[in-house]
Amino acid sequence: MRRDMNGVTKSRFEMFSNNDEAVINKKLPKELLLRIFSFLDVVTLCRCAQVSRAWNVLALDGSNWQRIDLFDFQRDIEGRVVENISKRCGGFLRKLSLRGCLGVGDNALRTFAQNCRNIEVLNLNGCTKTTDATCTSLSKFCSKLRHLDLASCTSITNMSLKALSEGCPLLEQLNISWCDQVTKDGIQALVRGCGGLKALFLKGCTQLEDEALKYIGTHCPELVTLNLQTCLQITDDGLITICRGCHKLQSLCASGCSNITDAILNALGQNCPRLRILEVARCSQLTDVGFTTLARNCHELEKMDLEECVQITDSTLIQLSIHCPRLQVLSLSHCELITDDGIRHLGNGACAHDQLEVIELDNCPLITDASLEHLKSCHSLERIELYDCQQITRAGIKRLRTHLPNIKVHAYFAPVTPPPSVGGSRQRFCRCCIIL
């Protein structure tokens, strides 16, 4: 609604001139034009706003600005831009991404929270000026918030989690990766008020201990996704509590949690049959025994990152080939005990023909061209990594590509002849990377 100079209220559609010569404005009802504008992205809306006075009214109507992502549009925005957007959109706005907007701070976000109280999805990833004051504002005004991304907002502390717990009870997804001031006390406060959490990303929260995971396992039975990458203090005790309390768990990342053992794989197999994604790179204590239990119980596995799980052998691949028919992505880089025989079983397994899409075998020194022959039947295979597999040859790769012409193969090969010496001394050189 707007007012003319005499104070008479006009609707947004009355702003159109009866003398507008544009055919589209004459033929289509203004309600239909507004509906068309609702499908446009931010950049296109801004361009349309410059076409005419009539289109400016339509393009800037708050109902068209329910979902805004400024990441690909403009990242160096200042706080006043966010304030203006919030005033324009008001209660219409449901989803806003300010990812990487370094100039946006607490004051602008307070104004945003006051104006956009129906916000459900908010991405502040990398907004490094954000502090606990922003979460206090969100707690006070945005009770419908469901997804919040605060990754790399390093000023965030336990106070933020306490505020969210008190004012955002519908919160389902929270990302506080690299917020390294957060401790178990913050997690305890969070889960007591946000028991409906389904996804929690805690990557790089290095102060977290097993006690924090015990709070999550006790209060978050709906949890589906948990990322604990590089949470170095985590041990079996904390993760076992997660497995026993979160039976709906589908995705777990514990890469870099080097203290965990096969006890975790056993607990996952016994309690989390819906598990689809498991990332345990650099967890060097895991063995074939644990992966056997996991494979025999978690038949829905689709993605596994086992990089630098240095103790596993072909036995793990045999179990995966038998029990995991949905496997799509498998990383075995730096698993130096894997041989052609393990790849043979995988190539003949239930997942081979129409599921397996990516296999990474970097630095697997026992792998030869025979493994490539075993993978020819994997018709869905899109990419294979073979960096520093010394026994793989160009000829072997070419033979694989005759069967899988669209596959991307990444590999290193040494130059045929060494480079000439310069100044009487041999120069160091790198093998060349090729993508075939």
Salt bridges, closest charged atoms under 4 A:
GLU21 OE1 - LYS26 NZ 3.49
ASP61 OD1 - ARG12 NH1 2.81
GLU78 OE1 - ARG80 NE 3.26
GLU166 OE2 - LYS162 NZ 2.54
GLU172 OE2 - ARG146 NH1 3.10
GLU172 OE1 - HIS147 NE2 4.00
ASP185 OD1 - LYS184 NZ 3.49
GLU222 OE1 - LYS248 NZ 2.65
GLU279 OE2 - LYS303 NZ 3.52
GLU302 OE1 - ARG276 NH1 3.11
ASP341 OD1 - ARG344 NH2 2.56
ASP341 OD2 - HIS345 ND1 3.87
GLU360 OE2 - ARG383 NH1 3.40
ASP369 OD2 - ARG399 NH2 3.67
GLU373 OE1 - LYS376 NZ 2.57
GLU373 OE2 - ARG399 NE 3.20
GLU385 OE2 - ARG383 NH1 2.58
GLU385 OE2 - HIS410 ND1 3.12
ASP388 OD1 - ARG431 NH2 2.53
